[in-house]
Amino acid sequence: MSESSRRDAALRGARELLPLSPGIFAWGLVTGVAMVKSGLSTLDATILSLLAYAGSAQLAAMPLIATLAPLWLVTLTAIIVNLRFVVYTALLRPHFTHLSAGRRLWLGYIVGDIMFVRFTTLLQQEPNHPHKVAYYTGGALANWVIWQVSSLIGIFAASAIPASWGLELAGTLALVALLVPLCRQWPALAGALAAAVVAVLAHALPLRLGLLCGVVVGIAVALLVDQQLRRRASSERAPS
Amino acid sequence: MTTDLFDTVDPYVWLAILGVTAATFITRSSLFVLGARVQFPPVVEAALRFAPACALAAIVAADLAFAEGQLRIDAGNHKLIAGCIGIVIFSLTRSIIGTIAGGMLAFWLLHFWLPMLA
């Protein structure tokens, strides 16, 4: 009984991901095309997609790889763009602690933005779902398959598309779509603006270190604004 | 631009691929695998929350502000205009596909169609 209901939960996880699949598909396609248009060979782009499975980090690392930036900076950039997953996995962790370390390693690897939102929605509706791990695995695997298929189509279609079409811009536009919803609060918006300005002004720095300067200044500005807003909120609450 | 299947034997690119893959495991799996309960100080947690927005903004800005390697913050930079249109489209519609399609369309109109009119 447990085996079949676990399978049902996995299938449900995959099924409930399907309405979102056009978005995943378009994003994967764009990432595939943009990787090849930025200069990666078809083989390298395929390996990167299959191993890293991280659209935004792949797109962010591409301009650095194309200009032969140092490897530590490529890795660090990918880590910083992926830091949101540290926040996700901190919240998901309690639901997976009973599993083996190997299983947790692989469940962490398939964490994605969309499945994180789906899984948190399930937990809000059914906090004690007996097969939540199966639900998560089914949905996250479906996400992986849709992503890889669309990415591979993009990678292999890219060579048929002329360079003059400027399709690598589609990758930047995909990052824009990821960036805008992150800036809904004042601290993040201020930090993002500061990061953008500094990254552009410091562009002449060697090793593309301008990006790193932008990120550091941006985080500092965001923290400052956040602190100011908190202080003002607490002084308004406290009667003087 | 390389488009052939087996034309690269470039250890730099392979190491870069490994670096990005390592970044995936470090950010997604380390908290799952670490046994002990991890509690971040509030400042670290806030910094983690703001870091992706700052990183993406830096990358997007550095991509859009330059045309042919030159800093160009003006109407002649078609990528920059297309990116701004993308921001407007996403803010209004929340659609990823619409943002990519609208931004690309704007870029192509400026790039291919406008010169024909001139």
HADDOCK unambig.tbl for C-alpha pairs under 7 A between the chains (distance, minus, plus):
assign (segid A and resid 23 and name CA) (segid B and resid 96 and name CA) 6.82 0.50 0.50
assign (segid A and resid 23 and name CA) (segid B and resid 97 and name CA) 6.63 0.50 0.50
assign (segid A and resid 26 and name CA) (segid B and resid 97 and name CA) 6.64 0.50 0.50
assign (segid A and resid 39 and name CA) (segid B and resid 1 and name CA) 5.12 0.50 0.50
assign (segid A and resid 39 and name CA) (segid B and resid 2 and name CA) 6.20 0.50 0.50
assign (segid A and resid 40 and name CA) (segid B and resid 2 and name CA) 6.68 0.50 0.50
assign (segid A and resid 41 and name CA) (segid B and resid 2 and name CA) 5.23 0.50 0.50
assign (segid A and resid 41 and name CA) (segid B and resid 3 and name CA) 5.47 0.50 0.50
assign (segid A and resid 41 and name CA) (segid B and resid 4 and name CA) 6.58 0.50 0.50
assign (segid A and resid 41 and name CA) (segid B and resid 5 and name CA) 6.70 0.50 0.50
assign (segid A and resid 41 and name CA) (segid B and resid 8 and name CA) 6.87 0.50 0.50
assign (segid A and resid 42 and name CA) (segid B and resid 3 and name CA) 5.99 0.50 0.50
assign (segid A and resid 42 and name CA) (segid B and resid 4 and name CA) 6.57 0.50 0.50
assign (segid A and resid 42 and name CA) (segid B and resid 5 and name CA) 5.40 0.50 0.50
assign (segid A and resid 43 and name CA) (segid B and resid 5 and name CA) 5.42 0.50 0.50
assign (segid A and resid 43 and name CA) (segid B and resid 6 and name CA) 6.36 0.50 0.50
assign (segid A and resid 48 and name CA) (segid B and resid 17 and name CA) 5.46 0.50 0.50
assign (segid A and resid 51 and name CA) (segid B and resid 21 and name CA) 5.91 0.50 0.50
assign (segid A and resid 52 and name CA) (segid B and resid 20 and name CA) 6.05 0.50 0.50
assign (segid A and resid 52 and name CA) (segid B and resid 21 and name CA) 4.14 0.50 0.50
assign (segid A and resid 52 and name CA) (segid B and resid 24 and name CA) 6.05 0.50 0.50
assign (segid A and resid 54 and name CA) (segid B and resid 24 and name CA) 6.82 0.50 0.50
assign (segid A and resid 60 and name CA) (segid B and resid 59 and name CA) 6.50 0.50 0.50
assign (segid A and resid 65 and name CA) (segid B and resid 16 and name CA) 6.98 0.50 0.50
assign (segid A and resid 71 and name CA) (segid B and resid 16 and name CA) 5.82 0.50 0.50
assign (segid A and resid 74 and name CA) (segid B and resid 16 and name CA) 6.65 0.50 0.50
assign (segid A and resid 74 and name CA) (segid B and resid 19 and name CA) 6.96 0.50 0.50
assign (segid A and resid 75 and name CA) (segid B and resid 19 and name CA) 4.78 0.50 0.50
assign (segid A and resid 75 and name CA) (segid B and resid 20 and name CA) 5.37 0.50 0.50
assign (segid A and resid 75 and name CA) (segid B and resid 23 and name CA) 6.10 0.50 0.50
assign (segid A and resid 78 and name CA) (segid B and resid 20 and name CA) 5.76 0.50 0.50
assign (segid A and resid 78 and name CA) (segid B and resid 23 and name CA) 5.79 0.50 0.50
assign (segid A and resid 79 and name CA) (segid B and resid 23 and name CA) 4.83 0.50 0.50
assign (segid A and resid 79 and name CA) (segid B and resid 27 and name CA) 6.49 0.50 0.50
assign (segid A and resid 80 and name CA) (segid B and resid 51 and name CA) 6.44 0.50 0.50
assign (segid A and resid 80 and name CA) (segid B and resid 52 and name CA) 6.22 0.50 0.50
assign (segid A and resid 80 and name CA) (segid B and resid 55 and name CA) 6.56 0.50 0.50
assign (segid A and resid 81 and name CA) (segid B and resid 52 and name CA) 4.86 0.50 0.50
assign (segid A and resid 81 and name CA) (segid B and resid 55 and name CA) 5.83 0.50 0.50
assign (segid A and resid 81 and name CA) (segid B and resid 56 and name CA) 6.70 0.50 0.50
assign (segid A and resid 82 and name CA) (segid B and resid 27 and name CA) 6.18 0.50 0.50
assign (segid A and resid 82 and name CA) (segid B and resid 52 and name CA) 6.88 0.50 0.50
assign (segid A and resid 83 and name CA) (segid B and resid 27 and name CA) 6.04 0.50 0.50
assign (segid A and resid 83 and name CA) (segid B and resid 48 and name CA) 6.17 0.50 0.50
assign (segid A and resid 83 and name CA) (segid B and resid 51 and name CA) 6.84 0.50 0.50
assign (segid A and resid 83 and name CA) (segid B and resid 52 and name CA) 6.21 0.50 0.50
assign (segid A and resid 84 and name CA) (segid B and resid 48 and name CA) 6.87 0.50 0.50
assign (segid A and resid 84 and name CA) (segid B and resid 49 and name CA) 6.60 0.50 0.50
assign (segid A and resid 84 and name CA) (segid B and resid 52 and name CA) 6.28 0.50 0.50
assign (segid A and resid 85 and name CA) (segid B and resid 27 and name CA) 5.83 0.50 0.50
assign (segid A and resid 85 and name CA) (segid B and resid 28 and name CA) 5.44 0.50 0.50
assign (segid A and resid 86 and name CA) (segid B and resid 27 and name CA) 5.33 0.50 0.50
assign (segid A and resid 86 and name CA) (segid B and resid 28 and name CA) 6.04 0.50 0.50
assign (segid A and resid 89 and name CA) (segid B and resid 28 and name CA) 6.42 0.50 0.50
assign (segid A and resid 89 and name CA) (segid B and resid 31 and name CA) 6.40 0.50 0.50
assign (segid A and resid 89 and name CA) (segid B and resid 32 and name CA) 6.72 0.50 0.50
assign (segid A and resid 90 and name CA) (segid B and resid 31 and name CA) 6.40 0.50 0.50
assign (segid A and resid 93 and name CA) (segid B and resid 32 and name CA) 5.69 0.50 0.50
assign (segid A and resid 101 and name CA) (segid B and resid 33 and name CA) 5.57 0.50 0.50
assign (segid A and resid 104 and name CA) (segid B and resid 32 and name CA) 5.63 0.50 0.50
assign (segid A and resid 104 and name CA) (segid B and resid 33 and name CA) 5.89 0.50 0.50
assign (segid A and resid 105 and name CA) (segid B and resid 29 and name CA) 5.18 0.50 0.50
assign (segid A and resid 105 and name CA) (segid B and resid 32 and name CA) 6.56 0.50 0.50
assign (segid A and resid 105 and name CA) (segid B and resid 33 and name CA) 5.83 0.50 0.50
assign (segid A and resid 108 and name CA) (segid B and resid 28 and name CA) 5.00 0.50 0.50
assign (segid A and resid 108 and name CA) (segid B and resid 29 and name CA) 4.31 0.50 0.50
assign (segid A and resid 108 and name CA) (segid B and resid 32 and name CA) 6.32 0.50 0.50
assign (segid A and resid 109 and name CA) (segid B and resid 24 and name CA) 6.92 0.50 0.50
assign (segid A and resid 109 and name CA) (segid B and resid 25 and name CA) 6.01 0.50 0.50
assign (segid A and resid 109 and name CA) (segid B and resid 28 and name CA) 5.77 0.50 0.50
assign (segid A and resid 109 and name CA) (segid B and resid 29 and name CA) 5.88 0.50 0.50
assign (segid A and resid 111 and name CA) (segid B and resid 28 and name CA) 6.69 0.50 0.50
assign (segid A and resid 159 and name CA) (segid B and resid 3 and name CA) 5.72 0.50 0.50
assign (segid A and resid 170 and name CA) (segid B and resid 100 and name CA) 5.74 0.50 0.50
assign (segid A and resid 170 and name CA) (segid B and resid 104 and name CA) 6.52 0.50 0.50
assign (segid A and resid 172 and name CA) (segid B and resid 60 and name CA) 6.08 0.50 0.50
assign (segid A and resid 173 and name CA) (segid B and resid 83 and name CA) 6.35 0.50 0.50
assign (segid A and resid 173 and name CA) (segid B and resid 86 and name CA) 6.44 0.50 0.50
assign (segid A and resid 173 and name CA) (segid B and resid 99 and name CA) 6.72 0.50 0.50
assign (segid A and resid 173 and name CA) (segid B and resid 100 and name CA) 5.37 0.50 0.50
assign (segid A and resid 173 and name CA) (segid B and resid 103 and name CA) 6.84 0.50 0.50
assign (segid A and resid 174 and name CA) (segid B and resid 96 and name CA) 6.79 0.50 0.50
assign (segid A and resid 174 and name CA) (segid B and resid 100 and name CA) 6.13 0.50 0.50
assign (segid A and resid 175 and name CA) (segid B and resid 56 and name CA) 6.70 0.50 0.50
assign (segid A and resid 176 and name CA) (segid B and resid 60 and name CA) 6.96 0.50 0.50
assign (segid A and resid 176 and name CA) (segid B and resid 87 and name CA) 6.48 0.50 0.50
assign (segid A and resid 177 and name CA) (segid B and resid 90 and name CA) 6.13 0.50 0.50
assign (segid A and resid 177 and name CA) (segid B and resid 96 and name CA) 5.60 0.50 0.50
assign (segid A and resid 177 and name CA) (segid B and resid 99 and name CA) 6.63 0.50 0.50
assign (segid A and resid 179 and name CA) (segid B and resid 53 and name CA) 5.81 0.50 0.50
assign (segid A and resid 179 and name CA) (segid B and resid 56 and name CA) 6.12 0.50 0.50
assign (segid A and resid 179 and name CA) (segid B and resid 57 and name CA) 6.82 0.50 0.50
assign (segid A and resid 180 and name CA) (segid B and resid 87 and name CA) 6.85 0.50 0.50
assign (segid A and resid 182 and name CA) (segid B and resid 53 and name CA) 5.80 0.50 0.50
assign (segid A and resid 183 and name CA) (segid B and resid 53 and name CA) 6.79 0.50 0.50
assign (segid A and resid 188 and name CA) (segid B and resid 50 and name CA) 5.68 0.50 0.50
assign (segid A and resid 188 and name CA) (segid B and resid 53 and name CA) 6.55 0.50 0.50
assign (segid A and resid 191 and name CA) (segid B and resid 54 and name CA) 5.89 0.50 0.50
assign (segid A and resid 192 and name CA) (segid B and resid 53 and name CA) 5.74 0.50 0.50
assign (segid A and resid 192 and name CA) (segid B and resid 54 and name CA) 4.44 0.50 0.50
assign (segid A and resid 192 and name CA) (segid B and resid 57 and name CA) 5.27 0.50 0.50
assign (segid A and resid 195 and name CA) (segid B and resid 54 and name CA) 5.44 0.50 0.50
assign (segid A and resid 195 and name CA) (segid B and resid 57 and name CA) 6.20 0.50 0.50
assign (segid A and resid 195 and name CA) (segid B and resid 58 and name CA) 5.15 0.50 0.50
assign (segid A and resid 196 and name CA) (segid B and resid 57 and name CA) 5.22 0.50 0.50
assign (segid A and resid 196 and name CA) (segid B and resid 58 and name CA) 4.40 0.50 0.50
assign (segid A and resid 196 and name CA) (segid B and resid 61 and name CA) 5.17 0.50 0.50
assign (segid A and resid 199 and name CA) (segid B and resid 58 and name CA) 5.26 0.50 0.50
assign (segid A and resid 199 and name CA) (segid B and resid 62 and name CA) 6.16 0.50 0.50
assign (segid A and resid 200 and name CA) (segid B and resid 61 and name CA) 6.48 0.50 0.50
assign (segid A and resid 200 and name CA) (segid B and resid 62 and name CA) 5.42 0.50 0.50
assign (segid A and resid 200 and name CA) (segid B and resid 65 and name CA) 6.98 0.50 0.50
assign (segid A and resid 211 and name CA) (segid B and resid 58 and name CA) 5.74 0.50 0.50
assign (segid A and resid 211 and name CA) (segid B and resid 59 and name CA) 6.65 0.50 0.50
assign (segid A and resid 214 and name CA) (segid B and resid 58 and name CA) 5.84 0.50 0.50
assign (segid A and resid 215 and name CA) (segid B and resid 54 and name CA) 5.21 0.50 0.50
assign (segid A and resid 215 and name CA) (segid B and resid 55 and name CA) 5.26 0.50 0.50
assign (segid A and resid 215 and name CA) (segid B and resid 58 and name CA) 6.52 0.50 0.50
assign (segid A and resid 218 and name CA) (segid B and resid 54 and name CA) 5.46 0.50 0.50
assign (segid A and resid 219 and name CA) (segid B and resid 47 and name CA) 6.17 0.50 0.50
assign (segid A and resid 219 and name CA) (segid B and resid 50 and name CA) 6.07 0.50 0.50
assign (segid A and resid 219 and name CA) (segid B and resid 51 and name CA) 5.96 0.50 0.50
assign (segid A and resid 219 and name CA) (segid B and resid 54 and name CA) 6.46 0.50 0.50
assign (segid A and resid 222 and name CA) (segid B and resid 50 and name CA) 6.69 0.50 0.50
assign (segid A and resid 223 and name CA) (segid B and resid 47 and name CA) 6.78 0.50 0.50
